[in-house]
Amino acid sequence: MACLFGIAGGVSASLGVVSMQMASGLSTITSIQPSTIVWGIILTLIVVTFIISSLTGIDKGIKFLSDKMPRYI
């Protein structure tokens, strides 16, 4: 049971650091300043992307992300 809490803590810490780094990079490129709202939006986009990929299955999800997502970025 403690192992699951350790894994959840590691994943959440990694997501938190990634969201802060992405917000900092976004502020370098644009005039959007990093804040808790920006971090929340970035985390929401990461989680929604993960959920869509998981629900569509590994083969379809990865294919969708590799084919369609670069157009939106």
ROGU-231757 format. One record per atom (N, C-alpha, C, CB): x, y, z. Coordinates in steps of 0.05 Angstrom, whole numbers, plus 5000, padded with zeros to 4 digits. Glycine has a CB too. Example, Ala and Ser with C-alpha at 12.3 -4.5 7.8 and 13.67 -1.06 7.14 Angstrom:
// residues 2
526448865156/524649105156/526449345156/522649115181/525749555142/527349795143/525850015157/528249885114/
// end
This chain:
// residues 73
501649765000/500050005000/501750255000/498150005024/503950255016/505750485017/507050524989/507850445038/507450314975/508650334948/506850504929/509250054936/504250454931/502450604914/502450904921/499550504917/502650974947/502851254954/505451374945/502651274985/507551214945/510151314935/510051374905/512351104941/508751194890/508551234861/506751474855/507350984848/504551504869/502751734865/504251994872/500251704882/505751994893/507352224901/509452304880/508652194928/510752104870/512752154849/511552264824/514251894843/509352154815/508052244791/506952524795/505752054783/505752584817/504652854822/506853064824/502952854847/509152984836/511353174838/512553234810/513653054856/512753024794/513753064767/511853244751/514052794753/509253194753/507353364739/507453654748/504553254742/507853694774/508053964784/510454114773/508153964814/512753974773/515154104762/514854154732/517653914767/513753974717/513354004689/511554244683/512253754676/509454274698/507554494694/508954764699/505054474711/510654774720/512055024726/514155084704/513455004753/515454884694/517454924673/516055014647/519054674668/513854894640/512454964616/511355254618/510154774611/510355324642/509355604646/511655804644/507955624673/513955734653/516255904651/517155934622/518655794668/517155724607/517755734579/515655894563/517955454567/513155864571/511056014558/511356314563/508355924568/512256384587/512656674593/515056784578/513056704624/516956614572/519256704556/518456764527/521456494556/516656594516/515756624489/513656844486/514656354478/511756854505/509557044504/509657224528/506856894503/507657384532/507557564555/505857454577/506457834546/505157194576/503557074597/505357004620/502156814586/504757114643/506357064667/505456804681/506157304686/507356654692/506656404706/505056474731/509256254714/502956324735/501256354759/499856084764/499156584755/498456064786/497055814792/494955754771/495755834820/493755954759/491755904738/493055784713/490256164730/495355894705/496755784682/497755504688/499155964675/498755454712/499555184719/497254984718/500855174747/494955074727/492554904726/491654844698/490255034741/491755044680/491054994652/492954804639/491055264637/495554834645/497554644634/497154364644/500454744640/496654334670/496154074681/493553954670/495854084712/491554114666/489054014654/489453914626/486854234654/491054064610/491553974583/493153704583/493154184568/495053684601/496653434602/494853194610/498953464623/493153234630/491353024640/489252954619/490053104666/488153144606/486153094585/487452934562/484853354574/489853014554/491252874533/491752584541/493953014526/492552544566/492952264576/490352104576/494252274604/488252224585/485652084586/484652014559/483552254601/484852194540/484052134512/485751904501/484352384494/488351914506/490151704496/489451434509/493051774501/488851434534/488151184549/485451074540/488051234579/483451244536/480851154528/480751044500/478851374531/482351154482/482251054454/484050814450/483151274436/485450734470/487150494468/489950584460/486050304447/491850414466/494650474462/495250524432/496450254472/494350344415/494950374386/493650614374/494150124371/491050644379/489650874367/490451134380/486650834370/490951134407/491651374421/494351484413/491651324450/496351314411/499051404403/498951494374/501051184407/497551354357/497351424329/495951704326/495751214313/493851744342/492452004341/494352234350/489952004359/495752184372/497552394383/499752454363/498652304410/500852254350/503152294332/502152424306/504652044327/499752354297/498752454271/497452734274/496852264259/495852774294/494153014295/495253234312/491452944306/496553174334/497353374353/499453574343/498453244378/501353494326/503353694317/501953924301/505353564299/499653874289/498254084275/497254304294/495953974259/496554224318/495454404337/497554554353/493554264356/499954454353/502154584368/503454774351/504154384378/
// end
